[in-house]
């Protein structure tokens, strides 16, 4: 009859041992059956033996003792059951019999081809360069300063580069600290760069919608909705590169964070604009290259359609009706008060 020991050390390294002959000695010394490289484990720490169909464990004079399923044990023999966890030092040892049930097989989820594409160095820095070029063009179309325009464009482009590098650095450190133990810095740079490229394209789409419809609510709905989806995608990709989190949990975390940040940005923007401003605030600038997309109308046709607003007859009729209303009003006689 076999017994399987699953040894997990403090570095999350897992090893399995199968034994048919007993007793099984466990400790840090090299003459043990299971050698544990844990400084908190004694040279001869435990001994597992078989008595009939049962298994027992006893402390063989260790310095720090041991516990079973979190309960400290003395030097007396203790019966083991399949699935019990022994903790000696910082090392966990799980005891299993061959017929112990295992968890259901998880479906294999292969990573999307995008993660393979962003792992290529050439693709990484190409996407990074394209993101900076589009940012520079976006700043050139939206920033109008009489003095220091070149400095403003350079500052905006440098800020975009800093945001990408900062995002990649934070998630690379997180990846090193999690179970993946991989930084994937270049992949994070490429992922953030691609999202910035898409966001610049989305800005143009929002400008088109706002210019053609003149509906601020529609433009804002498209802008906030698209940015929320894009941020969720960026968070999901960063979590995939930096952790071994299950797919459903990654989707839930990315969706909640994205919706929360988008709602906070919308609330802040709404509250900050609810105050008096002497100059009107527009959600988008009028772009010269959009004029051909809007329906055109000649000056003569515009004046013809709106002549009624400025026709003299209209004002005369309004004045006459106002005077007639005053003439029909009853006259109230004036009475002097008598003082004694």
C-alpha positions as CSV (number, residue, x, y, z in Angstrom):
1,X,0.0,0.0,0.0
2,X,1.5,3.3,-1.1
3,X,1.5,6.7,0.5
4,X,2.1,9.9,-1.4
5,X,3.7,13.0,0.2
6,X,3.4,16.4,-1.5
7,X,6.1,18.7,-0.2
8,X,5.7,22.5,-0.6
9,X,8.5,24.7,0.6
10,X,8.4,28.4,1.5
11,X,9.3,29.3,-2.2
12,X,6.1,27.5,-3.4
13,X,8.2,24.7,-5.0
14,X,6.1,21.5,-5.0
15,X,7.6,17.9,-5.1
16,X,5.9,14.5,-4.8
17,X,7.2,11.4,-3.2
18,X,5.7,7.9,-3.3
19,X,6.5,5.3,-0.5
20,X,5.7,1.6,-0.1
21,X,8.3,0.9,2.6
22,X,8.0,2.3,6.1
23,X,9.0,4.1,8.3
24,X,9.6,7.3,6.3
25,X,11.9,9.8,8.0
26,X,11.7,13.5,7.2
27,X,14.2,16.2,8.1
28,X,17.1,18.3,7.0
29,X,19.8,15.7,7.3
30,X,20.9,13.8,4.2
31,X,20.1,10.4,5.6
32,X,16.4,11.1,5.6
33,X,13.9,9.6,3.1
34,X,12.5,13.1,2.5
35,X,15.2,15.9,2.7
36,X,13.7,19.3,3.5
37,X,15.9,22.3,2.8
38,X,14.2,24.6,5.4
39,X,16.4,26.2,8.1
40,X,13.5,25.9,10.6
41,X,13.3,22.1,10.2
42,X,15.5,19.9,12.5
43,X,17.9,17.4,11.0
44,X,15.6,14.6,12.1
45,X,12.1,16.1,12.4
46,X,9.3,13.6,11.8
47,X,8.7,9.9,11.2
48,X,5.7,8.4,9.4
49,X,4.9,4.7,9.9
50,X,2.2,2.3,9.0
51,X,0.3,0.2,11.5
52,X,-2.0,-2.2,9.6
53,X,-4.1,0.0,7.3
54,X,-3.5,3.1,9.2
55,X,-0.7,5.7,9.1
56,X,0.8,7.5,12.1
57,X,3.3,10.3,12.5
58,X,5.5,11.1,15.5
59,X,8.0,13.9,16.3
60,X,11.5,12.6,16.5
61,X,12.9,15.3,18.8
62,X,12.5,18.4,16.6
63,X,13.3,21.9,17.8
64,X,10.2,23.7,16.6
65,X,7.6,20.8,16.6
66,X,4.9,20.4,13.9
67,X,1.2,20.8,13.4
68,X,-1.5,18.9,11.6
69,X,-4.2,21.0,9.8
70,X,-3.1,24.0,12.0
71,X,-3.3,22.1,15.3
72,X,0.0,21.8,17.2
73,X,1.0,18.2,18.1
74,X,3.2,16.7,20.8
75,X,5.7,13.9,20.6
76,X,2.9,11.2,20.9
77,X,1.9,9.2,17.8
78,X,-0.9,10.8,15.8
79,X,-3.0,9.0,13.2
80,X,-2.9,10.5,9.7
81,X,-5.8,10.7,7.2
82,X,-5.6,11.3,3.5
83,X,-5.5,15.0,2.8
84,X,-4.0,16.0,6.1
85,X,-1.4,18.9,6.0
86,X,1.7,18.7,8.1
87,X,3.5,21.9,8.8
88,X,7.1,21.8,10.0
89,X,9.0,25.0,10.0
90,X,7.9,26.9,6.8
91,X,7.3,23.7,4.8
92,X,4.0,22.1,4.2
93,X,3.6,18.4,3.6
94,X,0.3,17.0,2.3
95,X,-0.4,13.3,2.9
96,X,-2.4,11.4,0.3
97,X,-3.4,7.8,-0.4
98,X,-3.5,6.6,-4.1
99,X,-7.3,6.7,-4.1
100,X,-7.6,10.3,-2.9
101,X,-10.0,12.3,-5.2
102,X,-8.5,15.2,-7.2
103,X,-10.1,18.4,-8.5
104,X,-11.8,18.4,-11.8
105,X,-9.7,19.1,-14.9
106,X,-9.7,22.8,-15.9
107,X,-10.2,23.7,-19.5
108,X,-7.0,24.9,-21.2
109,X,-7.3,28.5,-22.2
110,X,-4.7,29.5,-24.8
111,X,-3.5,33.0,-24.8
112,X,-4.7,35.2,-27.6
113,X,-2.4,35.8,-30.6
114,X,-2.1,39.4,-29.5
115,X,0.0,38.5,-26.5
116,X,2.4,36.7,-28.8
117,X,2.6,39.7,-31.2
118,X,3.3,42.2,-28.4
119,X,6.2,40.0,-27.2
120,X,8.2,40.7,-30.3
121,X,10.7,43.6,-29.8
122,X,10.2,45.1,-33.2
123,X,6.4,45.3,-32.7
124,X,6.8,46.8,-29.2
125,X,8.8,49.8,-30.2
126,X,7.0,50.3,-33.5
127,X,3.7,50.6,-31.7
128,X,5.4,52.9,-29.1
129,X,6.6,55.2,-31.9
130,X,3.2,55.2,-33.7
131,X,1.5,56.1,-30.4
132,X,3.9,59.1,-29.9
133,X,3.4,60.3,-33.5
134,X,-0.4,60.2,-33.2
135,X,-0.2,62.0,-29.8
136,X,1.9,64.7,-31.4
137,X,-0.6,65.1,-34.3
138,X,-3.5,65.2,-31.8
139,X,-1.7,67.9,-29.8
140,X,-1.0,69.9,-33.0
141,X,-4.7,69.9,-33.9
142,X,-6.0,70.8,-30.4
143,X,-3.4,73.0,-28.9
144,X,-3.4,76.6,-30.1
145,X,-0.9,78.9,-28.3
146,X,0.6,82.0,-29.9
147,X,3.8,81.6,-28.0
148,X,5.7,78.4,-27.2
149,X,3.6,76.1,-29.4
150,X,6.6,73.8,-30.1
151,X,7.2,73.5,-26.3
152,X,3.6,72.6,-25.7
153,X,3.6,69.9,-28.4
154,X,6.9,68.4,-27.1
155,X,5.6,68.5,-23.5
156,X,2.4,66.7,-24.5
157,X,4.3,64.0,-26.4
158,X,6.8,63.5,-23.6
159,X,3.9,63.2,-21.1
160,X,2.4,60.4,-23.2
161,X,5.7,58.6,-23.4
162,X,6.0,58.9,-19.6
163,X,2.6,57.5,-19.0
164,X,3.3,54.4,-21.1
165,X,6.6,53.8,-19.4
166,X,5.2,54.3,-16.0
167,X,2.3,51.9,-16.6
168,X,4.6,49.3,-17.9
169,X,7.0,49.7,-15.0
170,X,4.3,49.3,-12.4
171,X,2.8,46.2,-13.9
172,X,6.3,44.7,-14.5
173,X,7.1,45.1,-10.8
174,X,3.7,43.5,-10.0
175,X,4.5,40.6,-12.3
176,X,7.8,40.0,-10.5
177,X,6.0,39.9,-7.2
178,X,3.2,37.5,-8.2
179,X,3.3,33.8,-9.0
180,X,4.4,34.4,-12.6
181,X,7.7,35.9,-11.6
182,X,8.0,37.6,-15.0
183,X,8.3,41.3,-15.7
184,X,7.2,41.3,-19.4
185,X,8.1,45.0,-19.5
186,X,8.2,45.2,-23.3
187,X,4.8,43.5,-23.6
188,X,3.3,46.0,-21.2
189,X,4.8,48.9,-23.2
190,X,3.3,47.5,-26.4
191,X,-0.1,46.9,-24.8
192,X,-0.3,50.5,-23.4
193,X,0.9,51.9,-26.7
194,X,-1.8,50.1,-28.7
195,X,-4.5,51.3,-26.3
196,X,-3.2,54.9,-26.7
197,X,-3.3,54.5,-30.5
198,X,-6.9,53.4,-30.3
199,X,-7.8,56.2,-27.9
200,X,-6.5,58.8,-30.4
201,X,-8.6,57.3,-33.2
202,X,-11.6,57.3,-30.8
203,X,-11.0,61.0,-30.2
204,X,-11.4,61.7,-34.0
205,X,-14.6,59.6,-34.1
206,X,-16.0,61.5,-31.1
207,X,-15.1,64.8,-32.9
208,X,-16.9,63.7,-36.0
209,X,-20.0,62.7,-34.1
210,X,-20.1,66.0,-32.1
211,X,-19.6,68.1,-35.3
212,X,-22.2,66.3,-37.4
213,X,-24.9,65.9,-34.8
214,X,-24.3,68.9,-32.4
215,X,-25.5,66.6,-29.6
216,X,-23.2,66.8,-26.7
217,X,-24.9,63.9,-24.9
218,X,-24.3,61.6,-27.8
219,X,-20.7,62.5,-28.1
220,X,-20.1,62.1,-24.4
221,X,-21.9,58.7,-24.3
222,X,-19.7,57.4,-27.2
223,X,-16.5,58.9,-25.6
224,X,-17.1,57.6,-22.1
225,X,-18.4,54.2,-23.2
226,X,-15.5,53.6,-25.6
227,X,-12.9,54.7,-23.1
228,X,-14.5,52.4,-20.4
229,X,-14.2,49.4,-22.8
230,X,-10.7,50.4,-23.8
231,X,-9.5,50.8,-20.2
232,X,-11.1,47.4,-19.3
233,X,-9.2,45.8,-22.1
234,X,-5.9,47.4,-20.9
235,X,-6.5,46.2,-17.4
236,X,-7.4,42.7,-18.5
237,X,-4.3,42.5,-20.7
238,X,-2.1,43.7,-17.9
239,X,-3.5,41.2,-15.4
240,X,-2.9,38.5,-18.0
241,X,0.7,39.4,-18.3
242,X,1.3,39.9,-14.6
243,X,-0.6,37.2,-12.9
244,X,-2.1,33.7,-13.1
245,X,-5.6,34.9,-12.2
246,X,-8.5,32.9,-13.7
247,X,-10.2,34.2,-16.7
248,X,-13.5,35.0,-15.1
249,X,-11.9,36.8,-12.2
250,X,-9.8,38.9,-14.6
251,X,-12.8,39.9,-16.5
252,X,-14.7,40.8,-13.3
253,X,-11.8,42.8,-11.9
254,X,-11.1,44.7,-15.1
255,X,-14.8,45.5,-15.6
256,X,-15.3,46.8,-12.1
257,X,-12.2,48.9,-12.1
258,X,-12.9,50.3,-15.5
259,X,-16.5,51.2,-14.7
260,X,-15.5,52.7,-11.4
261,X,-12.8,54.9,-12.9
262,X,-15.0,56.0,-15.8
263,X,-17.9,56.9,-13.4
264,X,-15.5,58.9,-11.2
265,X,-14.1,60.8,-14.3
266,X,-17.7,61.5,-15.5
267,X,-18.8,62.7,-12.0
268,X,-15.7,64.9,-11.6
269,X,-16.1,66.4,-15.1
270,X,-19.8,67.1,-14.5
271,X,-19.3,68.7,-11.1
272,X,-16.4,70.8,-12.3
273,X,-18.5,72.3,-15.1
274,X,-21.5,73.3,-13.0
275,X,-20.3,76.8,-12.3
276,X,-20.6,80.1,-14.0
277,X,-18.3,80.8,-16.9
278,X,-18.3,84.0,-18.8
279,X,-17.1,82.3,-22.0
280,X,-19.0,79.3,-23.5
281,X,-17.3,75.9,-23.1
282,X,-17.4,73.6,-26.1
283,X,-16.9,69.9,-26.0
284,X,-14.9,69.8,-29.2
285,X,-13.2,72.2,-31.6
286,X,-14.5,72.9,-35.1
287,X,-12.0,71.1,-37.4
288,X,-11.6,72.6,-40.9
289,X,-11.2,69.2,-42.6
290,X,-14.7,68.3,-41.4
291,X,-16.6,71.0,-43.3
292,X,-17.2,68.8,-46.3
293,X,-19.0,66.2,-44.3
294,X,-21.7,68.6,-43.0
295,X,-24.7,69.4,-45.2
296,X,-24.0,72.7,-47.1
297,X,-26.5,75.6,-47.8
298,X,-26.0,78.8,-49.7
299,X,-26.2,82.2,-48.1
300,X,-29.3,83.1,-50.2
301,X,-31.1,79.9,-49.2
302,X,-30.3,80.5,-45.6
303,X,-31.6,84.1,-45.7
304,X,-34.7,83.0,-47.5
305,X,-35.5,80.4,-44.9
306,X,-34.9,82.9,-42.1
307,X,-36.4,86.1,-43.5
308,X,-39.5,85.7,-41.4
309,X,-37.3,86.2,-38.3
310,X,-36.2,89.6,-39.5
311,X,-39.1,90.8,-41.6
312,X,-40.3,94.3,-40.8
313,X,-44.0,93.3,-41.0
314,X,-43.5,90.9,-38.2
315,X,-42.2,93.6,-35.9
316,X,-45.0,96.1,-37.0
317,X,-47.7,93.5,-36.3
318,X,-46.3,92.8,-32.9
319,X,-46.2,96.5,-32.1
320,X,-49.7,97.1,-33.4
321,X,-51.1,94.2,-31.4
322,X,-49.3,95.5,-28.3
323,X,-50.8,99.0,-28.8
324,X,-54.3,97.6,-29.4
325,X,-54.1,95.6,-26.2
326,X,-53.2,98.7,-24.3
327,X,-56.2,100.7,-25.8
328,X,-58.7,98.0,-24.9
329,X,-57.6,98.0,-21.3
330,X,-60.2,99.6,-18.9
331,X,-59.3,103.0,-17.6
332,X,-59.4,103.3,-13.9
333,X,-60.5,106.8,-12.7
334,X,-58.2,108.7,-10.5
335,X,-59.7,109.8,-7.2
336,X,-58.2,112.3,-4.9
337,X,-58.4,111.6,-1.2
338,X,-60.2,114.1,1.0
339,X,-58.4,115.2,4.1
340,X,-60.3,116.9,6.8
